[in-house]
Amino acid sequence: MVDDNELERLRDIAVPAPDGEAKARAFAAAMQAFDLDEKISPVRQGTSAGLRLTERARMLWRDIMQRKLIATPAITALVALPIAGYAAFEMLKDQPPVLGGNGTVTETLADKPTAQKPAPEQPAINEPLAAAPAKEKKTDADAETRANSQVAAPKPATEVDGLLKQEAAPESKRALQPAPAGSGQLAAGGKDGSSNRVIMSMTPPSVDEAERADKAPAGGAAAIPASPPAIPASPPAVADSKLMVQPAPMPVDQLQPQEENRDRVENFKTNPVHETAQDPVSTFSIDVDTASYSFVRRSLKEGSLPEPDTVRVEEMINYFPYDWKGPDSTKTPFNSTVTVMPTPWNEHTKLMHVAIKGFDVKPAEQPKANLVFLIDVSGSMDEPDKLPLLKSAFRLLVSKLKPDDTVSIVTYAGNAGTVLMPTKGAEKQKILAAINNLAPGGSTAGEEGIREAYKLAQQSFVKDGVNRVMLATDGDFNVGQTDDDDLKRLIEKERKTGVFLSVFGFGRGNLNDQMMQTIAQNGNGTAAYIDTLAEAEKVLVEDASSTLFTIAKDVKIQVEFNPTTVSEYRLVGYETRALKREDFNNDRVDAGDIGSGHSVTAVYEITPKGSGGEQVDPLRYGQAKVDNGGVANAGEYAFVKIRYKLPDENVSKLITTPVTAANEVSSFDAAGADQRFSVAVAAFGQKLRDEDQTANFSYDRIAEIANAARGADPFGYRAEFLSLVRLASSLDGNK
C-alpha cells in the first residue's frame, strides 16, 4: 500500500521523459510476468477460476482512478508502464506471439514493422491528427476509430448523462470513445501556489463523480475549462482491443495562453483613521459616477470577485436612487440631510451619514441640448459588448431627444472624422441611420477625436443650454496624446468654453478606466460603465436629466470634527476625490458636478470620545491643545460645509450644517430605510475591498440589512444588489 506521506513525496518527483528502450523493457517484463503467472492459461473470463491478470490490472486501474491517485503525476508514470504492457498483450491476444528458438518473444508476422521509425513530432494544439491508412474495407467501427483520433472538444457538465451511457455500454465499444470531459480537466491551482495539472483518464467517470459534475455550479471549480485538452504526441494505434491507453498529457505550459487582460484601473489606498486632535478636517470633491458598481456587478456575474482597486465604495453607494429631501427651488440647487446612527459592524463607533439631493428640473423646464456623440470605432471595439451594445445604447438616447435638440456624431479610429454634422432631434431617422452605419476598424486616435468633437460642439453652442460631448469608448487611446496628464490638460482647457464631457465605458480586457475617470472628472462630467442594455437604459434614459443637465458645478464638502466629542474618524470611500484643506476655498480648484435630481451620499465612521473604540493612541503631550481654554460649540459632533458654483458662474457659494444630538437616532433600525440601505452598500463595498473594519461582518448580515431596508424598488436595482451579495458570498471563502 502507498500511504499519503509517500504520495506527497512522489507528487514532487518530476515525471520521467518517455524513453523507447524503457517501453521495450516494460513490454518484455509484462509478457514475462504474464507467462510466469498464468502459463498462458486457457481459462476465460466469466468462469469460476480466479481473475486473469489483465482483468486484475484493469480493476486495479479503476480503483486507482476512483481514489483519485491519478492526480499525482508520479503515480501516473509508475502505474502506466505495467498497464501499457498488459494492454499490448490484449491487442496481440488474437495473434499469439511467435516464440524464437530460445523461447524469446518476437513480433507477429502481421504486425512486424519494416523499419524502426522515430516518434513523430507533437502536433499543434488545433491540428487534427492524421488517420492511419486503411488496410481493409471501411466499417462503422473504423469510422468511429478515425473520428476519435481527432481532438475531442471538452464536454460541459450538462453532458454527464451521455458519459453515464458510455459506462453502461459494452467495454469494447467504450474503449474507442474519447476520454471524457472531466478526465482532461485542468485542475485549478490552489492558493498555496501549487501548479495546475492536466489529468487524462482511460475510463469514463464513476457514477458518483458524474453526479458531482452534474451538480457543480456554472463557473465553479468543476466547470469545464476553456483551454483545449492535452493532445498525445502521436495517435495510438487502435487494434481489436478492449483498452486504449492514453499517452502522457501535454505539459500545462504548452497549452494555449489565455488572452491578456489589459484593463487599467487606478491603484489607491483605503482612507486611514484620523485622530481628531491632530487632523480634525476632511475635504473631498463630491462624486456622482457609477462606473465602479457596474464593473463590480459584471465581475461577480462572470464568476469572480472584483479586483479591490476596481471597487470605489462611493460609486457603489451613489449608484442607487434615494428619496432624500431636496430643495424647493433652483435658487438653492440642493439640500443636505445629516444623520448620526450606531455602526452595525462596530459597537464602539457611529456613522455620520451625509446625504445631498439636487433640484429636479421638470422636463418642460429643461434647456435645449447640444450633444456631440464621440464614438470609438477602433479595432478594439469589435466585440459584442462594445460597439454593437454602444449603438443600441445611443439609439435609446436618441428616442428621448426633443425636436429642437441638436446632435452631431464624430468617430475616431486611425484618425477622426465627422459622421453626422449638427442635426436637429426632429430628424431622428437621419441620426439613427448614422449610428447604424458605424463599423469598427483601425487604431485609436482618441485625442484627435476629442478635439474634433469640441470643435463641433462650439459650432452649435447653445447659450444657457446644455453643451456636452458624450464619449463612448473602451478607453484604449494609442494614437496622438495618450498620457492621462496630457489628456487632462486638454479637457481642462476645453471645459472653460462651457462645453462639458461625460464618458461611457464599454467592454472588458481593454478598458482604460483610469483614463476615463481622469477626463470625466476634469471635464465637468460623469463616468459610467455600460455592460448591458438595461444599464444603458438606466444611464441614458431613466437618469438622462441628471446625466445631461448640470445644476451645480465644482461641489466640494469639508467636515470639521469636534475633538471634545469625536476621538477619531475615517471617510468611507472617496479616496480618489480627496482634496487639500486649502482647496476648499480656492475657486480655481475643480471638483464634481451635480445634475438634475442627483443624490450624493457620504458616510463617515466616527469614534465618540470615551467610547473605548480608539485605534490611535493619544499623544502624551497633546491633550493640553484641546482642553486649554475650552472649545467653542462643544456639544456638536461636526460642522459640515458645502461649497458650489452655479453652472454659469465662477464664484462659489457656501452652505453650512452643524451636526448635533438632534441629528442622532438611538438605534440603527431607527434610521430611515434609504440610510440603512446605503450603509449596507457601503459595507458591501468595504468587504469587497477586504478592509479591516468589515472583516468580521458577514455577507449574510449585509443582505439582512439591505433586505429589511429594500423599500420601494420599481426598477429592481435593490433586488439585484441582494443577488450580488449572495454571489460574492459564494465566491469568497472568507465569509
Rosetta blueprint (number, residue, H / E / L):
1 M L
2 V L
3 D L
4 D H
5 N H
6 E H
7 L H
8 E H
9 R H
10 L H
11 R H
12 D L
13 I L
14 A L
15 V L
16 P L
17 A L
18 P L
19 D L
20 G H
21 E H
22 A H
23 K H
24 A H
25 R H
26 A H
27 F H
28 A H
29 A H
30 A H
31 M H
32 Q H
33 A H
34 F H
35 D H
36 L H
37 D H
38 E H
39 K L
40 I L
41 S L
42 P L
43 V L
44 R L
45 Q L
46 G L
47 T L
48 S L
49 A L
50 G L
51 L L
52 R L
53 L H
54 T H
55 E H
56 R H
57 A H
58 R H
59 M H
60 L H
61 W H
62 R H
63 D H
64 I H
65 M H
66 Q H
67 R L
68 K L
69 L H
70 I H
71 A H
72 T L
73 P H
74 A H
75 I H
76 T H
77 A H
78 L H
79 V H
80 A H
81 L H
82 P H
83 I H
84 A H
85 G H
86 Y H
87 A H
88 A H
89 F H
90 E H
91 M H
92 L H
93 K L
94 D L
95 Q L
96 P L
97 P L
98 V E
99 L E
100 G L
101 G L
102 N L
103 G L
104 T L
105 V E
106 T E
107 E L
108 T L
109 L L
110 A L
111 D L
112 K L
113 P L
114 T L
115 A L
116 Q L
117 K L
118 P L
119 A L
120 P L
121 E L
122 Q L
123 P L
124 A L
125 I L
126 N L
127 E L
128 P L
129 L L
130 A L
131 A L
132 A L
133 P L
134 A L
135 K L
136 E L
137 K L
138 K L
139 T L
140 D H
141 A H
142 D H
143 A H
144 E H
145 T H
146 R H
147 A H
148 N H
149 S L
150 Q L
151 V L
152 A L
153 A L
154 P L
155 K L
156 P L
157 A H
158 T H
159 E H
160 V H
161 D H
162 G H
163 L H
164 L H
165 K H
166 Q H
167 E H
168 A H
169 A L
170 P L
171 E H
172 S H
173 K H
174 R H
175 A L
176 L L
177 Q L
178 P L
179 A L
180 P L
181 A H
182 G H
183 S H
184 G H
185 Q L
186 L E
187 A E
188 A L
189 G L
190 G L
191 K L
192 D L
193 G L
194 S L
195 S L
196 N L
197 R E
198 V E
199 I L
200 M L
201 S L
202 M L
203 T L
204 P L
205 P L
206 S L
207 V H
208 D H
209 E H
210 A H
211 E H
212 R H
213 A H
214 D H
215 K H
216 A L
217 P L
218 A L
219 G L
220 G L
221 A L
222 A L
223 A L
224 I L
225 P L
226 A L
227 S L
228 P L
229 P L
230 A L
231 I L
232 P L
233 A L
234 S L
235 P L
236 P L
237 A L
238 V L
239 A L
240 D L
241 S L
242 K L
243 L L
244 M L
245 V L
246 Q L
247 P L
248 A L
249 P L
250 M L
251 P L
252 V H
253 D H
254 Q H
255 L L
256 Q L
257 P L
258 Q L
259 E L
260 E L
261 N L
262 R L
263 D L
264 R E
265 V L
266 E L
267 N L
268 F L
269 K L
270 T L
271 N L
272 P L
273 V L
274 H E
275 E E
276 T L
277 A L
278 Q L
279 D L
280 P L
281 V E
282 S E
283 T E
284 F E
285 S E
286 I L
287 D L
288 V L
289 D L
290 T L
291 A H
292 S H
293 Y H
294 S H
295 F H
296 V H
297 R H
298 R H
299 S H
300 L H
301 K H
302 E L
303 G L
304 S L
305 L L
306 P L
307 E L
308 P H
309 D H
310 T H
311 V L
312 R L
313 V H
314 E H
315 E H
316 M H
317 I H
318 N L
319 Y L
320 F L
321 P L
322 Y L
323 D L
324 W L
325 K L
326 G L
327 P L
328 D L
329 S L
330 T L
331 K L
332 T L
333 P L
334 F E
335 N E
336 S E
337 T E
338 V E
339 T E
340 V E
341 M E
342 P E
343 T E
344 P L
345 W L
346 N E
347 E E
348 H E
349 T E
350 K E
351 L E
352 M E
353 H E
354 V E
355 A E
356 I E
357 K E
358 G E
359 F L
360 D L
361 V L
362 K L
363 P H
364 A H
365 E H
366 Q L
367 P L
368 K L
369 A E
370 N E
371 L E
372 V E
373 F E
374 L E
375 I E
376 D E
377 V L
378 S L
379 G H
380 S H
381 M H
382 D L
383 E L
384 P L
385 D L
386 K L
387 L H
388 P H
389 L H
390 L H
391 K H
392 S H
393 A H
394 F H
395 R H
396 L H
397 L H
398 V H
399 S L
400 K L
401 L L
402 K L
403 P L
404 D L
405 D L
406 T E
407 V E
408 S E
409 I E
410 V E
411 T E
412 Y E
413 A L
414 G L
415 N L
416 A E
417 G E
418 T E
419 V E
420 L E
421 M E
422 P E
423 T E
424 K E
425 G L
426 A L
427 E L
428 K H
429 Q H
430 K H
431 I H
432 L H
433 A H
434 A H
435 I H
436 N H
437 N L
438 L L
439 A L
440 P L
441 G L
442 G L
443 S L
444 T L
445 A L
446 G H
447 E H
448 E H
449 G H
450 I H
451 R H
452 E H
453 A H
454 Y H
455 K H
456 L H
457 A H
458 Q H
459 Q H
460 S L
461 F L
462 V L
463 K L
464 D L
465 G L
466 V E
467 N E
468 R E
469 V E
470 M E
471 L E
472 A E
473 T E
474 D L
475 G L
476 D L
477 F L
478 N L
479 V L
480 G L
481 Q L
482 T L
483 D L
484 D H
485 D H
486 D H
487 L H
488 K H
489 R H
490 L H
491 I H
492 E H
493 K H
494 E H
495 R H
496 K L
497 T L
498 G L
499 V L
500 F E
501 L E
502 S E
503 V E
504 F E
505 G E
506 F L
507 G L
508 R L
509 G L
510 N L
511 L L
512 N E
513 D H
514 Q H
515 M H
516 M H
517 Q H
518 T H
519 I H
520 A H
521 Q H
522 N H
523 G L
524 N L
525 G L
526 T L
527 A E
528 A E
529 Y E
530 I L
531 D L
532 T L
533 L H
534 A H
535 E H
536 A H
537 E H
538 K H
539 V H
540 L H
541 V H
542 E H
543 D L
544 A H
545 S H
546 S H
547 T H
548 L H
549 F L
550 T E
551 I E
552 A E
553 K E
554 D E
555 V E
556 K E
557 I E
558 Q E
559 V E
560 E E
561 F E
562 N L
563 P L
564 T L
565 T L
566 V E
567 S E
568 E E
569 Y E
570 R E
571 L E
572 V E
573 G L
574 Y L
575 E H
576 T H
577 R H
578 A E
579 L L
580 K L
581 R H
582 E H
583 D H
584 F H
585 N H
586 N L
587 D L
588 R L
589 V L
590 D L
591 A L
592 G E
593 D E
594 I E
595 G E
596 S L
597 G L
598 H L
599 S E
600 V E
601 T E
602 A E
603 V E
604 Y E
605 E E
606 I E
607 T E
608 P E
609 K L
610 G L
611 S L
612 G L
613 G L
614 E L
615 Q L
616 V L
617 D L
618 P L
619 L L
620 R L
621 Y L
622 G L
623 Q L
624 A H
625 K H
626 V H
627 D H
628 N L
629 G L
630 G L
631 V L
632 A L
633 N L
634 A L
635 G L
636 E L
637 Y L
638 A E
639 F E
640 V E
641 K E
642 I E
643 R E
644 Y E
645 K E
646 L L
647 P L
648 D L
649 E L
650 N L
651 V L
652 S L
653 K E
654 L E
655 I E
656 T E
657 T E
658 P E
659 V E
660 T L
661 A H
662 A H
663 N H
664 E E
665 V L
666 S L
667 S L
668 F H
669 D H
670 A H
671 A L
672 G L
673 A H
674 D H
675 Q H
676 R H
677 F H
678 S H
679 V H
680 A H
681 V H
682 A H
683 A H
684 F H
685 G H
686 Q H
687 K H
688 L H
689 R L
690 D L
691 E L
692 D H
693 Q H
694 T H
695 A L
696 N L
697 F L
698 S L
699 Y H
700 D H
701 R H
702 I H
703 A H
704 E H
705 I H
706 A H
707 N H
708 A H
709 A L
710 R L
711 G L
712 A L
713 D L
714 P L
715 F L
716 G L
717 Y H
718 R H
719 A H
720 E H
721 F H
722 L H
723 S H
724 L H
725 V H
726 R H
727 L H
728 A H
729 S H
730 S H
731 L H
732 D L
733 G L
734 N L
735 K L
